[in-house]
Amino acid sequence: MQDFLAAFPGEYEPAVHVEPGFAPWIGWQHFFNVFLMVLIIRSGLRIRTEKRPTAFWTPRNNPKGKTSLTIWFHQALDILWLVNGVIFVVLLFTTGHWARIVPTSWEVFPNALSAALQYLSFDWPHENGWNNYNSLQQIAYFATVFLAAPLAAVTGFRMSGMWPKKAERLSKAYPIEWARAVHFPVMLYFVAFIIVHVALVFLTGFLRNLNHMYAAQDAVTWTGFWVFVASMVVIAIGWVAARPLVIAPIARLFGNVSGR
């Protein structure tokens, strides 16, 4: 085992050069992603438990497209989240930072196993996220951005009111039951990812890690921490405000809102 860990320390050198550090846009992208994801999860859980909606939203040009205000809010958040994700992916590839989260060598797999063993043994792998993620992190980020997110999008679209009602052959080939069976487990994956991600951020040098994400600097100071706290306050306000009294005036800008 020691020979294996020596041969595969948990990370590898990317096949393409990647500039060290994090640009400020990554911090903003990270905040918007977390903010929208939290509200998406909140509204999604509300949809699953909401038996008698208190308010409904109807498109102005389609009276038959009536849906609950909670579903409208969930889908509106989804669109914003997808726009934010597209911007992130475009910036990721145009700035060359894609190699941070996209494996460029088969060495990623034995190194990921090595990193997992080190985490399990509590002799954790060396953290140097400013320059390079370890292989287990890289696989997790790749799966989240390029697998879980698109899967959430395509299953959510199938379940939404935007799905073409007259596309009978397409609906038969892609049944809504399959989308429902996949969409919720994908949400659970995101919840698990967030919990593990936040735990490791705080357990592996939280001041430096928060500076990476929220202050775009590789330093052990409190700047990133206080920006993180401010972002959590904004997210908490969004969580509390996500109710019909606040959502309805916004929804009226795009359609008609009515009571039960």
C-alpha positions as CSV (number, residue, x, y, z in Angstrom):
1,M,0.0,0.0,0.0
2,Q,2.8,2.4,0.8
3,D,4.3,1.7,-2.7
4,F,0.9,2.5,-4.3
5,L,0.6,5.8,-2.4
6,A,4.1,6.7,-3.3
7,A,3.5,6.0,-7.0
8,F,0.1,7.7,-6.9
9,P,0.1,10.5,-4.3
10,G,-3.5,11.6,-5.0
11,E,-2.9,14.1,-7.9
12,Y,-1.2,14.3,-11.2
13,E,0.2,17.1,-13.4
14,P,-2.3,18.2,-16.0
15,A,-1.5,17.5,-19.6
16,V,-2.0,21.1,-20.4
17,H,-0.7,24.1,-18.6
18,V,-3.1,25.8,-16.3
19,E,-2.5,29.2,-14.7
20,P,-2.5,29.0,-10.9
21,G,-5.2,30.8,-9.0
22,F,-8.8,31.7,-9.3
23,A,-10.2,34.7,-11.3
24,P,-12.8,36.9,-9.5
25,W,-15.5,35.7,-11.9
26,I,-15.2,32.2,-10.3
27,G,-16.2,33.7,-7.0
28,W,-19.2,35.4,-8.4
29,Q,-20.2,32.2,-10.3
30,H,-19.8,30.2,-7.2
31,F,-22.0,32.5,-5.2
32,F,-24.8,32.6,-7.8
33,N,-24.6,28.9,-8.2
34,V,-25.0,28.2,-4.5
35,F,-27.8,30.9,-4.1
36,L,-29.8,29.4,-7.0
37,M,-29.2,25.8,-6.0
38,V,-30.4,26.3,-2.4
39,L,-33.6,27.9,-3.6
40,I,-34.1,25.3,-6.3
41,I,-33.8,22.5,-3.7
42,R,-36.1,24.4,-1.4
43,S,-38.8,24.9,-4.1
44,G,-38.3,21.3,-5.4
45,L,-39.0,19.8,-2.0
46,R,-42.0,22.2,-1.6
47,I,-43.4,20.8,-4.9
48,R,-43.2,17.2,-3.6
49,T,-45.1,18.1,-0.4
50,E,-47.5,20.7,-1.7
51,K,-50.9,19.0,-2.0
52,R,-53.1,22.1,-2.3
53,P,-51.2,25.1,-3.8
54,T,-52.3,28.5,-2.5
55,A,-51.5,30.4,-5.7
56,F,-51.2,29.7,-9.4
57,W,-49.4,31.2,-12.4
58,T,-50.8,31.3,-15.9
59,P,-49.1,32.5,-19.1
60,R,-50.8,35.5,-20.7
61,N,-50.9,33.9,-24.1
62,N,-51.8,30.4,-22.9
63,P,-54.7,30.1,-20.4
64,K,-54.4,26.3,-20.4
65,G,-50.8,26.5,-19.1
66,K,-51.9,27.1,-15.5
67,T,-49.5,25.8,-12.9
68,S,-48.8,26.3,-9.2
69,L,-46.8,29.4,-8.3
70,T,-44.2,27.1,-6.6
71,I,-43.6,25.2,-9.9
72,W,-43.3,28.5,-11.8
73,F,-40.7,29.7,-9.2
74,H,-38.8,26.4,-9.4
75,Q,-38.7,26.5,-13.2
76,A,-37.7,30.2,-13.3
77,L,-34.8,29.4,-10.9
78,D,-33.8,26.5,-13.1
79,I,-33.5,28.8,-16.1
80,L,-31.3,31.3,-14.2
81,W,-29.2,28.4,-12.9
82,L,-28.7,27.0,-16.4
83,V,-27.8,30.5,-17.8
84,N,-25.3,30.8,-14.9
85,G,-23.9,27.4,-15.7
86,V,-23.5,28.1,-19.4
87,I,-21.6,31.3,-18.6
88,F,-19.4,29.3,-16.2
89,V,-18.6,26.6,-18.8
90,V,-17.9,29.2,-21.5
91,L,-15.5,31.2,-19.2
92,L,-14.0,27.9,-18.1
93,F,-12.9,26.9,-21.6
94,T,-12.1,30.4,-22.9
95,T,-9.7,31.1,-19.9
96,G,-8.0,27.6,-20.1
97,H,-9.1,26.6,-16.6
98,W,-11.1,23.7,-17.9
99,A,-8.2,21.3,-17.2
100,R,-8.7,22.0,-13.5
101,I,-11.9,19.9,-13.5
102,V,-11.6,17.8,-16.7
103,P,-9.3,14.8,-16.4
104,T,-6.5,14.9,-18.9
105,S,-4.9,11.6,-18.0
106,W,-5.9,8.0,-17.0
107,E,-3.8,8.6,-13.9
108,V,-6.8,10.3,-12.5
109,F,-8.3,7.0,-11.5
110,P,-5.5,5.5,-9.4
111,N,-4.8,8.9,-7.9
112,A,-8.5,9.3,-7.0
113,L,-8.3,5.9,-5.2
114,S,-5.2,7.0,-3.4
115,A,-6.9,10.3,-2.3
116,A,-9.9,8.3,-1.1
117,L,-7.7,6.0,0.9
118,Q,-6.0,9.0,2.4
119,Y,-9.2,10.6,3.4
120,L,-10.5,7.4,4.9
121,S,-7.3,7.0,6.9
122,F,-7.6,10.6,8.1
123,D,-4.0,11.1,6.8
124,W,-5.5,13.5,4.3
125,P,-3.9,14.3,0.9
126,H,-2.0,17.5,0.5
127,E,-4.3,20.3,-0.4
128,N,-3.1,22.8,-3.0
129,G,-6.3,23.9,-4.7
130,W,-4.8,27.2,-5.8
131,N,-2.6,25.2,-8.3
132,N,-4.3,21.8,-8.8
133,Y,-7.1,19.8,-7.3
134,N,-6.5,16.2,-6.2
135,S,-7.9,13.6,-8.5
136,L,-10.9,12.7,-6.3
137,Q,-11.9,16.4,-6.2
138,Q,-11.4,16.6,-10.0
139,I,-13.7,13.6,-10.7
140,A,-16.3,14.9,-8.3
141,Y,-16.3,18.4,-9.9
142,F,-16.4,16.9,-13.4
143,A,-19.3,14.6,-12.5
144,T,-21.2,17.5,-11.0
145,V,-20.7,20.1,-13.8
146,F,-20.8,17.8,-16.9
147,L,-23.0,14.9,-15.8
148,A,-25.3,15.7,-12.8
149,A,-26.2,19.2,-14.0
150,P,-27.1,18.3,-17.6
151,L,-29.1,15.3,-16.2
152,A,-31.0,17.6,-13.8
153,A,-31.7,19.9,-16.8
154,V,-33.0,17.3,-19.2
155,T,-35.2,15.5,-16.7
156,G,-36.5,18.8,-15.3
157,F,-37.3,20.0,-18.9
158,R,-39.3,16.8,-19.5
159,M,-41.3,17.4,-16.4
160,S,-41.9,21.1,-17.0
161,G,-44.7,22.9,-18.8
162,M,-42.2,23.8,-21.6
163,W,-42.2,20.2,-22.9
164,P,-44.1,20.1,-26.2
165,K,-47.5,18.5,-25.6
166,K,-48.0,17.4,-29.2
167,A,-44.7,15.5,-29.5
168,E,-46.3,12.1,-28.9
169,R,-43.4,10.0,-30.4
170,L,-40.8,12.0,-28.4
171,S,-42.9,11.7,-25.3
172,K,-43.2,8.0,-25.8
173,A,-39.4,7.6,-26.4
174,Y,-38.7,9.7,-23.3
175,P,-41.5,9.0,-20.8
176,I,-42.1,11.4,-18.0
177,E,-42.0,8.6,-15.4
178,W,-38.3,8.0,-16.3
179,A,-37.6,11.7,-15.8
180,R,-39.3,11.7,-12.4
181,A,-37.5,8.6,-11.3
182,V,-34.1,10.2,-12.1
183,H,-34.7,13.9,-11.2
184,F,-35.1,13.4,-7.4
185,P,-32.0,11.2,-7.0
186,V,-30.0,13.8,-8.9
187,M,-31.2,16.4,-6.4
188,L,-30.1,14.1,-3.5
189,Y,-26.7,13.9,-5.2
190,F,-26.4,17.7,-5.2
191,V,-27.3,17.8,-1.5
192,A,-24.7,15.2,-0.7
193,F,-22.1,17.0,-2.8
194,I,-22.8,20.3,-1.0
195,I,-22.5,18.7,2.4
196,V,-19.2,16.9,1.7
197,H,-17.9,19.9,-0.2
198,V,-18.6,22.4,2.7
199,A,-17.3,20.0,5.3
200,L,-13.9,19.5,3.4
201,V,-13.6,23.3,2.9
202,F,-13.8,23.8,6.6
203,L,-11.7,20.8,7.6
204,T,-8.8,21.4,5.2
205,G,-7.9,25.0,6.1
206,F,-11.0,27.0,5.8
207,L,-9.5,30.5,5.8
208,R,-7.3,29.7,2.8
209,N,-10.0,27.8,1.0
210,L,-12.6,30.6,1.5
211,N,-10.0,33.1,0.3
212,H,-9.6,31.0,-2.9
213,M,-13.4,30.9,-3.5
214,Y,-14.5,34.3,-2.3
215,A,-11.5,36.6,-2.4
216,A,-9.4,35.3,-5.4
217,Q,-6.2,35.2,-3.3
218,D,-4.0,32.5,-1.9
219,A,-3.6,33.8,1.7
220,V,-4.6,32.9,5.2
221,T,-6.6,35.9,6.1
222,W,-10.2,36.6,7.1
223,T,-11.3,38.4,3.9
224,G,-12.8,35.3,2.2
225,F,-14.5,34.3,5.4
226,W,-16.4,37.5,5.8
227,V,-17.4,37.5,2.2
228,F,-18.6,34.0,2.7
229,V,-20.6,35.1,5.8
230,A,-22.2,37.9,3.8
231,S,-23.1,35.5,1.0
232,M,-24.7,33.1,3.6
233,V,-26.8,36.1,4.9
234,V,-28.0,36.8,1.4
235,I,-28.9,33.1,0.9
236,A,-30.7,33.0,4.2
237,I,-32.7,36.1,3.2
238,G,-33.6,34.4,-0.1
239,W,-34.7,31.3,1.7
240,V,-37.0,33.2,4.0
241,A,-38.3,35.5,1.2
242,A,-39.1,32.5,-1.1
243,R,-42.9,32.6,-0.3
244,P,-46.0,33.5,-2.3
245,L,-46.2,37.0,-0.8
246,V,-42.8,37.9,-2.3
247,I,-42.8,35.6,-5.4
248,A,-46.3,36.6,-6.7
249,P,-45.4,40.3,-7.6
250,I,-42.4,39.0,-9.6
251,A,-44.4,36.3,-11.3
252,R,-47.0,38.9,-12.4
253,L,-44.3,40.5,-14.6
254,F,-44.4,37.3,-16.7
255,G,-48.0,36.2,-16.5
256,N,-51.1,36.2,-14.4
257,V,-51.2,35.1,-10.7
258,S,-54.4,33.9,-9.1
259,G,-55.5,32.3,-5.8
260,R,-56.9,28.9,-5.2
